[in-house]
């Protein structure tokens, strides 16, 4: 379980670094394109748009992965509750008591 969390954390950090790099690249290209003229400016703008498209695709891929993990977690939870209904009721009751105790302390 700890290894899986490390893998997820590494994956998240790599994704964030990738998005930052891509956005920095697009920003630099757009800045350079503003200073350039003619065909060179057009090429730089096209490269910037390509970098932004790659970033958007990475964001969509990550969104899909997060949604899939959420669905998987919901399925696992549903299976556990169906396989162990009394334990699930006990945990829900305990959680309710703890939350009630925390709320009543205020």
BAMARDREN-681038 format. One record per residue: residue number from 1; residue in three letters; chain; x, y, z of N, C-alpha, C in turn. Coordinates in pm, 1 decimal. Example, Ala and Ser with C-alpha at 12.3 -4.5 7.8 and 13.67 -1.06 7.14 Angstrom:
seq|type|mol|npx|npy|npz|capx|capy|capz|cpx|cpy|cpz
1|ALA|A|1319.0|-569.0|780.0|1230.0|-450.0|780.0|1320.0|-330.0|780.0
2|SER|A|1285.0|-225.0|708.0|1367.0|-106.0|714.0|1290.0|3.0|787.0
***
This chain:
seq|type|mol|npx|npy|npz|capx|capy|capz|cpx|cpy|cpz
1|UNK|A|82.0|-119.5|0.0|0.0|0.0|0.0|86.3|125.7|0.0
2|UNK|A|195.4|124.0|81.2|283.8|240.1|87.2|353.2|261.2|-46.7
3|UNK|A|388.8|153.2|-113.5|452.7|163.7|-244.0|357.8|225.1|-345.6
4|UNK|A|231.6|187.0|-338.3|132.3|241.3|-430.7|115.6|391.3|-408.8
5|UNK|A|115.0|434.9|-282.0|103.6|577.6|-252.4|224.4|653.4|-305.3
6|UNK|A|343.7|593.0|-292.1|464.3|656.8|-344.3|457.1|668.4|-495.6
7|UNK|A|406.8|563.1|-561.4|392.9|565.3|-706.5|295.6|674.3|-749.9
8|UNK|A|185.7|687.4|-677.2|86.5|790.7|-708.9|147.4|928.3|-687.9
9|UNK|A|219.1|946.3|-575.9|282.9|1075.1|-546.8|385.0|1109.3|-655.4
10|UNK|A|466.4|1012.5|-695.9|565.4|1034.3|-801.3|495.9|1069.5|-931.6
11|UNK|A|389.1|1000.9|-960.8|311.9|1025.8|-1081.4|255.1|1167.9|-1080.7
12|UNK|A|202.3|1210.1|-966.3|146.9|1344.4|-953.4|255.5|1449.5|-973.1
13|UNK|A|371.1|1427.7|-911.4|480.8|1523.9|-923.6|530.9|1532.8|-1067.5
14|UNK|A|540.6|1418.7|-1134.7|583.5|1418.2|-1274.4|482.8|1492.1|-1361.3
15|UNK|A|355.8|1471.4|-1335.1|251.5|1539.0|-1411.9|258.9|1689.6|-1391.3
16|UNK|A|272.0|1732.2|-1266.3|279.3|1875.3|-1236.2|401.6|1937.0|-1303.0
17|UNK|A|514.9|1868.9|-1295.0|635.8|1918.9|-1360.6|616.2|1928.5|-1511.6
18|UNK|A|550.3|1829.7|-1570.0|524.4|1828.1|-1713.3|436.7|1946.0|-1754.9
19|UNK|A|331.7|1971.6|-1678.1|241.8|2083.4|-1709.2|315.5|2216.0|-1695.1
20|UNK|A|393.7|2231.2|-1588.1|469.0|2355.6|-1568.9|566.4|2378.4|-1683.6
21|UNK|A|637.6|2274.2|-1722.6|734.3|2285.1|-1831.9|664.7|2323.8|-1961.5
22|UNK|A|552.9|2258.7|-1989.4|479.4|2286.4|-2112.1|426.4|2429.0|-2113.9
23|UNK|A|372.6|2475.4|-2000.9|321.2|2611.8|-1995.0|434.0|2714.4|-2004.6
24|UNK|A|547.2|2686.0|-1940.5|662.6|2775.8|-1950.9|710.5|2785.5|-2095.5
25|UNK|A|714.3|2670.7|-2162.3|756.4|2667.1|-2302.4|661.8|2748.8|-2389.3
26|UNK|A|530.9|2731.0|-2369.1|432.1|2805.2|-2448.1|443.0|2955.3|-2420.5
27|UNK|A|461.3|2992.4|-2295.3|474.0|3133.2|-2259.3|596.3|3195.9|-2326.6
28|UNK|A|708.8|3125.2|-2322.6|832.4|3175.9|-2385.0|813.6|3190.4|-2535.7
29|UNK|A|751.4|3090.2|-2597.7|729.8|3096.9|-2741.9|638.8|3213.5|-2780.1
30|UNK|A|535.2|3236.5|-2700.6|444.2|3347.4|-2730.9|515.2|3481.7|-2711.4
31|UNK|A|599.7|3491.8|-2607.8|676.4|3614.2|-2584.2|771.6|3639.8|-2701.5
32|UNK|A|840.3|3533.5|-2743.1|933.1|3546.9|-2856.0|858.5|3580.8|-2985.5
33|UNK|A|740.8|3523.1|-3001.5|661.3|3549.1|-3122.3|615.7|3694.1|-3126.7
34|UNK|A|589.6|3754.0|-3012.0|548.1|3894.1|-3007.1|661.3|3985.1|-3054.5
35|UNK|A|785.5|3943.3|-3030.4|900.4|4023.1|-3071.1|941.7|3996.2|-3216.0
36|UNK|A|909.5|3879.7|-3265.9|948.5|3842.2|-3401.3|844.0|3888.5|-3501.9
37|UNK|A|877.1|3873.1|-3629.1|780.3|3909.8|-3732.3|785.4|3807.8|-3845.7
38|UNK|A|682.8|3810.5|-3926.4|678.2|3726.1|-4044.8|662.4|3578.9|-4014.5
39|UNK|A|730.6|3496.8|-4094.0|718.3|3351.9|-4084.2|767.4|3298.8|-3949.5
40|UNK|A|870.4|3361.3|-3896.5|926.4|3317.2|-3768.6|821.3|3333.0|-3657.7
41|UNK|A|748.8|3443.3|-3656.7|644.6|3466.6|-3556.0|532.3|3364.6|-3571.3
42|UNK|A|495.6|3336.6|-3694.3|389.2|3237.9|-3719.5|431.9|3100.8|-3669.8
43|UNK|A|554.5|3063.8|-3697.9|605.9|2933.9|-3652.8|607.8|2926.8|-3499.7
44|UNK|A|649.5|3034.5|-3435.0|655.0|3035.6|-3287.8|515.0|3025.1|-3227.7
45|UNK|A|419.6|3095.6|-3286.9|281.6|3087.0|-3237.1|227.1|2944.8|-3253.1
46|UNK|A|257.8|2882.4|-3366.3|212.5|2744.0|-3389.7|275.6|2648.8|-3287.8
47|UNK|A|402.6|2668.8|-3257.8|469.9|2585.9|-3157.2|408.5|2608.1|-3018.9
48|UNK|A|374.7|2732.3|-2988.6|311.3|2762.3|-2860.1|174.8|2694.4|-2851.1
49|UNK|A|98.8|2699.9|-2959.8|-32.8|2635.5|-2960.7|-18.5|2484.0|-2945.8
50|UNK|A|84.1|2427.4|-3007.3|110.0|2284.0|-2994.1|141.9|2249.1|-2848.4
51|UNK|A|223.3|2330.7|-2782.7|256.1|2307.7|-2641.5|130.8|2317.0|-2554.9
52|UNK|A|44.6|2412.9|-2583.3|-80.1|2425.7|-2507.0|-172.5|2306.3|-2531.0
53|UNK|A|-177.0|2256.7|-2656.0|-258.2|2137.9|-2685.5|-207.8|2015.9|-2608.3
54|UNK|A|-73.7|2000.6|-2602.4|-16.4|1888.1|-2527.7|-53.1|1899.6|-2379.4
55|UNK|A|-49.4|2020.3|-2327.6|-85.7|2040.9|-2187.2|-231.7|2005.9|-2164.6
56|UNK|A|-318.4|2049.5|-2252.8|-461.5|2019.5|-2240.2|-484.2|1868.4|-2244.7
57|UNK|A|-416.2|1799.6|-2336.5|-430.8|1654.1|-2346.3|-382.0|1585.3|-2219.4
58|UNK|A|-272.1|1634.4|-2162.3|-221.8|1577.9|-2036.9|-322.3|1599.0|-1924.4
59|UNK|A|-385.0|1715.7|-1922.2|-486.9|1742.1|-1820.1|-606.8|1649.4|-1836.7
60|UNK|A|-649.5|1628.5|-1960.1|-762.7|1538.5|-1984.1|-727.1|1394.8|-1946.2
61|UNK|A|-605.5|1352.8|-1980.2|-562.2|1217.4|-1944.4|-560.8|1200.0|-1792.8
62|UNK|A|-511.3|1300.0|-1723.3|-507.1|1293.7|-1576.9|-647.7|1292.8|-1519.2
63|UNK|A|-736.1|1374.3|-1575.3|-874.5|1375.8|-1528.9|-936.9|1237.8|-1545.6
64|UNK|A|-914.5|1174.8|-1659.4|-969.0|1041.1|-1682.9|-913.9|941.0|-1581.4
65|UNK|A|-783.4|949.9|-1553.6|-721.6|857.8|-1457.4|-778.1|878.0|-1317.4
66|UNK|A|-797.2|1003.3|-1278.0|-852.3|1032.2|-1144.8|-996.1|982.2|-1134.8
67|UNK|A|-1074.3|1003.8|-1238.6|-1212.1|954.6|-1238.1|-1215.8|802.5|-1229.8
68|UNK|A|-1127.3|737.1|-1302.6|-1122.9|590.5|-1299.5|-1084.4|540.9|-1160.7
69|UNK|A|-986.7|607.1|-1096.7|-949.6|567.5|-959.9|-1065.6|587.0|-863.5
70|UNK|A|-1140.4|695.4|-883.1|-1257.2|719.8|-799.0|-1363.2|612.4|-817.2
71|UNK|A|-1387.3|575.5|-942.4|-1484.9|468.2|-969.6|-1439.9|336.1|-907.6
72|UNK|A|-1309.5|309.3|-919.1|-1255.3|186.2|-861.2|-1273.5|186.8|-708.7
73|UNK|A|-1243.8|298.0|-645.9|-1259.9|307.9|-500.3|-1406.2|288.5|-461.1
74|UNK|A|-1497.2|344.4|-537.9|-1639.6|327.5|-509.2|-1681.8|181.7|-524.7
75|UNK|A|-1629.9|114.4|-629.4|-1662.7|-27.8|-648.7|-1609.7|-112.6|-533.8
76|UNK|A|-1485.4|-85.8|-493.2|-1425.3|-162.6|-384.1|-1504.6|-141.0|-255.4
77|UNK|A|-1542.1|-16.5|-229.5|-1620.9|13.9|-109.7|-1756.3|-55.4|-115.1
78|UNK|A|-1821.8|-50.0|-229.9|-1951.3|-114.9|-245.9|-1940.1|-265.5|-224.7
79|UNK|A|-1836.6|-326.1|-281.6|-1815.3|-470.1|-263.2|-1792.7|-502.6|-115.6
80|UNK|A|-1712.9|-421.1|-47.3|-1685.4|-445.8|94.8|-1813.6|-437.2|176.7
81|UNK|A|-1893.8|-334.9|150.3|-2018.8|-318.1|225.9|-2113.5|-434.6|200.8
82|UNK|A|-2119.4|-482.5|76.5|-2206.7|-595.8|47.7|-2154.2|-725.0|110.8
83|UNK|A|-2022.2|-739.8|115.5|-1963.0|-860.7|173.8|-1962.3|-857.9|326.3
84|UNK|A|-1957.2|-740.3|384.9|-1946.6|-725.2|531.0|-2045.2|-619.8|581.9
85|UNK|A|-2175.2|-645.1|571.3|-2272.1|-540.0|606.4|-2266.0|-499.4|754.4
86|UNK|A|-2247.6|-594.4|844.4|-2247.9|-558.3|986.5|-2124.0|-478.9|1024.8
87|UNK|A|-2012.1|-512.7|967.3|-1891.0|-434.2|993.7|-1906.9|-292.6|939.0
88|UNK|A|-1967.6|-280.3|823.7|-1989.6|-148.4|764.2|-2083.6|-65.4|850.9
89|UNK|A|-2188.9|-128.1|902.1|-2281.6|-57.3|990.6|-2209.9|-14.3|1118.2
90|UNK|A|-2126.6|-101.9|1171.8|-2050.6|-68.6|1292.3|-1954.9|47.4|1269.2
91|UNK|A|-1884.6|45.5|1156.1|-1791.9|155.6|1125.5|-1867.5|286.4|1104.9
92|UNK|A|-1981.1|280.5|1037.1|-2060.9|401.5|1015.8|-2111.7|455.6|1148.6
93|UNK|A|-2154.7|366.4|1237.7|-2201.0|409.4|1369.1|-2088.9|472.2|1450.2
94|UNK|A|-1972.4|409.8|1448.0|-1857.0|464.2|1518.9|-1818.3|601.1|1464.4
95|UNK|A|-1818.8|613.2|1332.9|-1787.6|742.6|1271.3|-1890.1|847.3|1314.5
96|UNK|A|-2016.1|810.0|1320.5|-2120.7|902.3|1364.3|-2100.6|947.1|1507.9
97|UNK|A|-2063.9|852.6|1593.7|-2039.5|886.3|1734.9|-1920.7|981.5|1746.4
98|UNK|A|-1812.1|952.0|1674.1|-1693.4|1038.1|1679.0|-1723.3|1178.0|1626.8
99|UNK|A|-1793.6|1187.1|1517.2|-1828.3|1318.3|1461.5|-1920.6|1392.6|1557.6
100|UNK|A|-2016.5|1321.1|1615.6|-2105.6|1383.6|1713.4|-2029.7|1434.3|1834.0
101|UNK|A|-1932.4|1357.4|1881.0|-1852.2|1400.5|1996.3|-1769.8|1523.8|1962.1
102|UNK|A|-1713.6|1526.9|1842.5|-1636.4|1643.5|1801.3|-1723.2|1767.7|1787.8
103|UNK|A|-1841.5|1751.0|1734.4|-1932.0|1864.0|1716.8|-1980.9|1916.0|1851.7
104|UNK|A|-2009.5|1825.6|1942.9|-2062.7|1868.5|2073.7|-1956.6|1935.9|2159.8
105|UNK|A|-1830.0|1918.0|2130.3|-1722.7|1983.6|2205.8|-1716.4|2133.0|2176.5
106|UNK|A|-1765.5|2174.6|2065.0|-1758.3|2316.9|2027.8|-1857.0|2390.7|2104.7
***
